[in-house]
Amino acid sequence: MWTKALTISSIVILLIFFQNCAPSFESASYSFTENTSTFNASPTVNSCNSNVEVPKRRMRLLSKKEYSNTVKSILGKLPNSFTESPLEGIFDGYTNYADNLIVSETVAQIFFDNSLLIANEILENNMFEFESCLAKHDTCNHSIKLMLETVFRGYPIDTVLIDKYLKFYVDQFNLLETKKESLIIMLAAVFQAPQFIYRSELGIDTRSDLNTLKPYELANQLSYLFTHSPPDKELLKDLKNKTFFAGSPKVKAHALRLSEKSNTLNVFIENWLELGDLSYKTKKFALPGSDNNEVLRSLAGELNLLTKKIIDQNLNYKDMHSLQSTFVNANNSKIYVDHPQPNETYKEVTLNKRKGILSMAPFLVAHSNPDNSNPIHRGAFVLRKIMCGKIQFPKDIGALGEEPVGEQFTTRQLAEASTEKPGCINCHVSFNGYGFALESFNEWGLFREKEAGQNINTETTMIISGKQVHIKDSVDLSNYISTSSDAQSCFAKNLLTYSLSMEEPDTCFSDKIKRSLATGASIKEVFLSIINTDQFTKRKK
Amino acid sequence: MALNDSRRHFLKTSGLAFCLLNSIFRSRYALANSTAPKVYLFALPNGLPEEFFWPIGNGRNFKLTPTMSPFDNLKPNMIFYRGAHLGPNNQNNHNANWMTLYTGLRPIGGNVLSPNSYKFLGESIDYHIAKALQQRTPLAMIGQKGGQYVDTITTPGKNQRAITTNDGLAVFKKYFSNTPQHDQQSAERALQSRKSLLDFVRNDLSSIQKELTGFEKEKLEKNIEAYQRLEQIMANKVNQSKSLCKTTNPPGGTNYYDRARGHIDLISNLASCNLIDSASYPFAADAHPSVGHNQDFHAFTHQWHEIYTGKDTAKINQYSNQIKFYMEQVAHFCKKLKSVNVEGGKNLLDKSIVIVSSNFALDSDLKNDHSNFKNGKPKGHPFLIISGEGGPLKTGQYIQEAPTQINHCKMLTSILNAAGVAAKGFGLHPNSETLSSIV
């Protein structure tokens, strides 16, 4: 009893908002039927005549995943004791936001430690023919050249650069008096060099206000966007042959190839939906006959397959919110109880009580409390990241009053009671309803019809963009989101924030993307359409 | 460019030298964020009698009890906080209370008859801090398993109990075999090498930085500064390694005193060598023959009401000695930290937060009771915090508040913030805010 009241109170405290903090939406016009769950979107976005805003020239630090993948691609594995993370400054759920990726003292220490581990690994495995270098000094420049070509991912390697590292090696030898140690120090310098830990987006310096990215910069940009890994051999080959550059047909060809090679969408969806590391979520109660950890781990696999399906099957925005199948194995079938599975192999199953990605277990589990569904948080998330409404946090949380207590109440009832005061409801009214619509799914994403002896109530009426909207349940919510102009705009903005690593993508560009989404272009197509734009290939001085 | 061939004879020793060099500087688990305080948790078993623990006096004018006298020279560093409770619904069970104490959550499952079936629900505060600050420490817990003369070392992981073994020495060797040794000449040479490496990287960064403006330039500047700072840390490490950074293996045998002291020395040495950022140490619940205990310590503590009200001086002294023994170890730990100078004229204790508590607040008024309740109301749980003067915590005071008012999550939230992890709450109280009296 006390647990539930306490937990609810914590949610409420977290999300009490000021009066007059109604969510702000960009104006959008679409035909609308009041008090119905059917929405026919017909966006009328002005055409974009102005110059679009492009990201500034920058050095973009590799994100955690990119850094690990890059090391893995060189060594074939991560060394023992390797620390995976540069500390990521997460912005609105995004782990790749350029301005937040900064080398703090902590990150510098990690890079330093890791560089020595990597260096050791290279020598242990005689990579880049460094054994010859140890035996015969005049082969060292060859080894260094081989290494730099791989490690610097297409950055032009000339004799000046090779000599720089060779000289550093010799200096180290004069100090340390052992070749192996000296080589390790030299290699450690390479693995902390800006050409390794950063992605250069400086561009070719011209008199123009816009610098076109250098071919190797574009290759990196493309490869990391689609695979979160450095350019592969094929891309490097075209780079070497000078057939890959901004505007060349090779750009689109490689983009297409890379998009099919790996699960491009997975990290974006993880970031957009703020799923975090699903295996580290905590749930109070175990599902019958299951181990919490195993179930949680299986959700990452489910998400991976769902996002792969979106790309492989050329699904569009509406399709994503209309998904009625997911991937189930023995572990997450404890959530999708109608589809028991015998082993760890995932099987695609059709679901009849769920629709859209928000009704799948990865989202529902990530956005709930250890012991309840947390409709307030779920609702706030939908407002913030699905509808791009703004929420302002309260300055003062002092006047909460008594919390409702009792096992006889449903989570929704407790949430409603906790937010009904005028100082709370003025803001909560703008998002609680989204969460209530998802109340048929508990903290595990398990479908339920009853709670605390009562029928689950998922109906809600909300004011969205100045209109009264009645939402019956989660299916209705997905229907609404899949056709809402605001939601499409929001998705377009999120897609650009992620793919350009910038906070506020150009609204005009965002509108173009939104129009593509509204006309039913697949998400893969939209992704691919970004790569030949100025936003992707140029940088502002 | 050619290498000096006359130096080649040194190659024969390169393997050894490199090990040494790495052990001093690379330190796999080395200081990740040198500015954030480190957190060390000490836990006393079977409750802590209020009569032994709480000082006499109030505020800044307080006097330690004889049992707490090992801390006499550390009074300016101490905070006694009396008033936080473990929640009106805590389980009144040894294991359950342990879990609640440092996770701020109530465990699930289990009952008094099968207490070991309780399950952790979340991270303990030390692990939470280590994770949030990206601190790298393999050591979540080193301690002595209750009831047996065996060591338990626990390494961090999900729900904290990723690896538990009774073979403490084996675990220690696995994680700390690469501990610093002493070779002044090699150390100095290694330092020079590392400095030149950092200089090289900084120069590289500077050349790129020149091409940037505005925020991008600042970003690279921050990167360069981070490497400068790293260089300072390395220099400090060498200085520490010259005198204080000596690690020892945990001692074996059945001498409780030696082994406990050995563990404490191990933790403080690992801390001074920057090999760990946090650790928790639960003292064994065994009787302690070296201070006069030969009986079942747990059963003994259940007699506290009879012992105290019956004025059984011999047993009161026995009990006091046992608690004092625990406190001696913690005080020894704190003093060792205090003796280690770090940058900025500070010592290691200034950069640490040491928390001492227990699973119960024993009350002599209550018969046969390991309980955190008195007359149906939660009692003020024993909390002692030791940290640097003038640091993030308001040390040198004994704070007493109405015990029913403050959930200990507020205390844990205060510790989080003092440790550099901005948090509005912790555990069951995600918005508890902090205790303004201590932080």
Chai-1 contact restraints between the chains, C-beta under 6 A:
chainA,res_idxA,chainB,res_idxB,connection_type,confidence,min_distance_angstrom,max_distance_angstrom,comment,restraint_id
A,W2,B,N89,contact,1.0,0.0,6.0,A-B,restraint_1
A,L6,B,L428,contact,1.0,0.0,6.0,A-B,restraint_2
A,S10,B,P430,contact,1.0,0.0,6.0,A-B,restraint_3
A,S10,B,N431,contact,1.0,0.0,6.0,A-B,restraint_4
A,I13,B,N431,contact,1.0,0.0,6.0,A-B,restraint_5
A,L14,B,P430,contact,1.0,0.0,6.0,A-B,restraint_6
A,L14,B,N431,contact,1.0,0.0,6.0,A-B,restraint_7
A,R58,B,E216,contact,1.0,0.0,6.0,A-B,restraint_8
A,S81,B,R28,contact,1.0,0.0,6.0,A-B,restraint_9
A,L87,B,Q134,contact,1.0,0.0,6.0,A-B,restraint_10
A,I102,B,K219,contact,1.0,0.0,6.0,A-B,restraint_11
A,I102,B,K222,contact,1.0,0.0,6.0,A-B,restraint_12
A,V103,B,N223,contact,1.0,0.0,6.0,A-B,restraint_13
A,V103,B,A226,contact,1.0,0.0,6.0,A-B,restraint_14
A,S104,B,A226,contact,1.0,0.0,6.0,A-B,restraint_15
A,E105,B,A226,contact,1.0,0.0,6.0,A-B,restraint_16
A,E105,B,R229,contact,1.0,0.0,6.0,A-B,restraint_17
A,T106,B,A32,contact,1.0,0.0,6.0,A-B,restraint_18
A,T106,B,N33,contact,1.0,0.0,6.0,A-B,restraint_19
A,T106,B,Q134,contact,1.0,0.0,6.0,A-B,restraint_20
A,A108,B,A226,contact,1.0,0.0,6.0,A-B,restraint_21
A,A108,B,Y227,contact,1.0,0.0,6.0,A-B,restraint_22
A,A108,B,L230,contact,1.0,0.0,6.0,A-B,restraint_23
A,Q109,B,A32,contact,1.0,0.0,6.0,A-B,restraint_24
A,D113,B,R26,contact,1.0,0.0,6.0,A-B,restraint_25
A,L116,B,R26,contact,1.0,0.0,6.0,A-B,restraint_26
A,H137,B,L3,contact,1.0,0.0,6.0,A-B,restraint_27
A,L166,B,M1,contact,1.0,0.0,6.0,A-B,restraint_28
A,F168,B,F200,contact,1.0,0.0,6.0,A-B,restraint_29
A,V170,B,M1,contact,1.0,0.0,6.0,A-B,restraint_30
A,F173,B,L3,contact,1.0,0.0,6.0,A-B,restraint_31
A,L175,B,Q192,contact,1.0,0.0,6.0,A-B,restraint_32
A,L175,B,S193,contact,1.0,0.0,6.0,A-B,restraint_33
A,L176,B,S193,contact,1.0,0.0,6.0,A-B,restraint_34
A,E177,B,R7,contact,1.0,0.0,6.0,A-B,restraint_35
A,E177,B,F10,contact,1.0,0.0,6.0,A-B,restraint_36
A,T178,B,F10,contact,1.0,0.0,6.0,A-B,restraint_37
A,T178,B,L11,contact,1.0,0.0,6.0,A-B,restraint_38
A,T178,B,S14,contact,1.0,0.0,6.0,A-B,restraint_39
A,K180,B,S14,contact,1.0,0.0,6.0,A-B,restraint_40
A,E181,B,S14,contact,1.0,0.0,6.0,A-B,restraint_41
A,E181,B,F18,contact,1.0,0.0,6.0,A-B,restraint_42
A,I185,B,S193,contact,1.0,0.0,6.0,A-B,restraint_43
A,I185,B,L197,contact,1.0,0.0,6.0,A-B,restraint_44
A,A188,B,L197,contact,1.0,0.0,6.0,A-B,restraint_45
A,A189,B,L197,contact,1.0,0.0,6.0,A-B,restraint_46
A,A189,B,F200,contact,1.0,0.0,6.0,A-B,restraint_47
A,Q192,B,V201,contact,1.0,0.0,6.0,A-B,restraint_48
A,A193,B,D204,contact,1.0,0.0,6.0,A-B,restraint_49
A,P194,B,D204,contact,1.0,0.0,6.0,A-B,restraint_50
A,P194,B,L205,contact,1.0,0.0,6.0,A-B,restraint_51
A,P194,B,I208,contact,1.0,0.0,6.0,A-B,restraint_52
A,L202,B,E211,contact,1.0,0.0,6.0,A-B,restraint_53
A,T282,B,G122,contact,1.0,0.0,6.0,A-B,restraint_54
A,K284,B,I108,contact,1.0,0.0,6.0,A-B,restraint_55
